[in-house]
Amino acid sequence: MKQYQLNLITGSRPEVLERVLRVVRHRGFALRQLNMETVPDSSSLRIAVTVESERPIQLLQSQLNKLIDVFHVEALDQSEQSALKISA
């Protein structure tokens, strides 16, 4: 199975995380890691999610982009994650 990391910027409403997790589950992705923090001087949240599936990540990314209060979704696959770790 492939692992992907999704970086989301969302509104700071209580139900946003629940919606994101529901879409992850309904689209057939297994949650492996989750990190959430508030964006300083903003009413936004930064959510980093690591998921695993045989399905293409574009399927999940397009569904997350449709959610209310989701402003930005960026998807990285394993090779892009490795390149970022090496350059850091």
Phi, psi and omega in degrees: 000150179266145174252143179226151172246133176247132175247122183240146167245124185227170171290164185262042179267147185300328185275353184298312181298320178299317179297316180300312181295325179295317179295319177303312182292314183294333180271004173085025178254141178263129179284128180247330180202148181216133175222133181224138177212155177279147177275123182303142179058036182207164174256038182242161174243147172250119182242126175247123183235131172254125182234164181222135178186163171274345182286155178291139183294336180299329177300312180289318182300316181293324178290321178294324178297336181279346184289144174294141179072010171258115187265330184206138176227125177237131181246135176235136175267182185302319183292321178292323177297318180296319180296321178294321180293322181291319183284343182280000000 
